[in-house]
Amino acid sequence: MGVALEKFPAICGVLPGGSGILTTADAFINWSRKSSVWPVTFGLACCAIEMMAAYASRFDFDRLGVIPRPSPRQADLMLIAGTVSKKMADPIVQIYRQMPEPRFVISMGSCANCGGPFHDSYAVLKGVDKIIPVAVYLAGCPPRPEALYYAVLKLQEKIQQMKIGHGAGAAPQQERGSRDLGAP
């Protein structure tokens, strides 16, 4: 039937007048979500250069369906690359809230994960997970484009396991309510 259809838990068969497919709504919706991850990029420091290299011709994220969007209202993934200062925390939360559900975050680099070499600074946030829920952490200083590629593949695996039933398809961490973002 095709490469894409082999990844579904589906029943393919021949019907009178043509072929047909039966699958679950979860499998079809999750397949379409993971095949078109559109990130809003939030490059704050040197990790952003590696993120830009990932979109260049050598690594070519477009073949994964990862197409950067200029507006958070069209994106379902936020790539946070670099040092997050406390002054930038409010704009990050505001952009995160503007994204439609389900929304995901990849924290890219040691600075975004835990403050990196600036962890003892009064002005640096000790990890972006203090303000928004993070789906995938990407280690390194700065992480290579191959590592970002791997993080997107891991995120796609998480998306494939989502269920539509509870929370309108929200990520499991958001369903548990582990982070309180306050009133919008």
N, C-alpha and C positions, 0 to 999 in steps of 0.2 A: 504493500500500500504506500510505503514511503518512509523515509527516515523519521519524520516528526511523529507519525502515527504509531511507530513502534515503541515510543516512550510512554504512551497512554496506557492506563489499565482499561482497555477498550475491547469491544467485540466487533470485528470487521467481517462482513459477509456480503454475499451477492443476493440481492433482492430482485423481484421481477421489475425490469425496467432500469436496472443499474445497481450500484453498490451502496452500502450503508454502513454507518458506524454507530455504535451505542457506547456511551461513556457516562461517567458521573459529571455533574455540574462542577464539583470541586476540582476534578482532574482537568477539565477544559479551562476553567477560569484561572487556575493556578499555572497551567502551561502558558496561557497568554500573558499573565502577569510576569512570569519569570523570563519570558522571551522578549519583553519590552520594558526593561528597567530604565527609567529616565531620571538621571540625577540632576539636582541643582547643586552646582559645585560651590564650595565655600573654602577657597584657598586663602589661608592666613599667613603662611610662612613658606619655608623651603620645601615642605612636602608638596606644595602646590605645583612646583616645577616637575616633580615626578608624576603627579597626576596629569599634567599637561602632556608629558611624554607618553603616558598610557593611551592618550587619544591620538597620538601621531601614527604615522604609517607603519612603523615597526611592530607595534602591539595591536593597533586597530581595534578598539573596543566596539566599533560599529557592528562587527560581525557577531557580537553577543547580544545585540539589540540595546546596548547602552549608548544612548544618544543624549548629550547634555542639553538641558533646557535652561533658558534664561530666566524663567519665571517659576517661583515655587508652586504656583497654582496648577502647573502642568507636570510637575515632577512627583515621583513617589520614593525617591532616594535622596538623602542629603549626604554628600561626601564632605566631611570636615577634615581638612588637611592643615595641620600646623598648630601653633601655640594659640590657645584661646585665653585672651585676657578677660578679666572680670568686666571690663567695659564692653566687650563684645558679647557677653552672655545674653543680654536682653535682645539684641538684634537676632541672635541665633534662635532663641526661643520664639520670637515673632515670626521668623521665616518658617520655622518648624510648624507652627500652628497654621500657617497659610497653606501648607501642603495638604492634599486630600488623603483620606484614609484608603487603604492601608499605607502607612509611610514607614520608611526604614532609614536608619542612620549607620554609616560606616565611619568609625573613628580611625583616622589614618595618621599613624606616626606616634612616637612616644610622647610628644608634647600634647596632642589631643587626648591620648589615653590617660596620662597621669601627670602632666606638667613637664615631663622630660627633664632636661638639664636646668629648667627654670622652676622646678617644683618648690623651691624655698622662697620664691619671690612673693611679695605681698599682692602683686597685681595679676598673677597668673592663676587661672582656674586649675584645680587639681584633677582634671579629667572632665571631658564634656558630658560624661554620664551623670554628673552632679545636677545637670539642668535638663537634659533630654534623654530618653531611653536609647541605648545603642544596641544594634542588632549584631554587628561584627566589629571586633577590634583588630586592627592591623598594626603589628609591631614593627619597629625599625626606626632608624633615625638617619636619613629619611628612608622609608620603605621603597623598594624597587617597583617599577611598573608590573613586573611579574607577580609580586605579592598582592598588588591591588587587583590584578586579574583573578588571582586565587580567592581573594575576599569576595569578589562579585560572584564567583562560582559557588562559594559557600552560602552567600545570601540567596542565590537562586535555589539551592537545595532547601533552605528554610522556607522559601516561598512555596515550593512544591508541596511541603508538608502541612500547609495551612488548611484550616477548615472554615467554611463559610458560616456555619451555624451560630457560633457565639461571637458577639462583638462586631458583626458585619465584616468579618475577615481581618480584624485587627491582629497585629503581631502578638504572640503569646505573652511577651513581657508587658505589653500595653493592656491586655485583658486582665492580668493580675493586679494592675494598678500599682505597680512597684514605684512609679514616679508620680509625684503630684506636681503638675505644672501650674496649678492655680487657675483662677477664672480667666477666661480670655479677655 
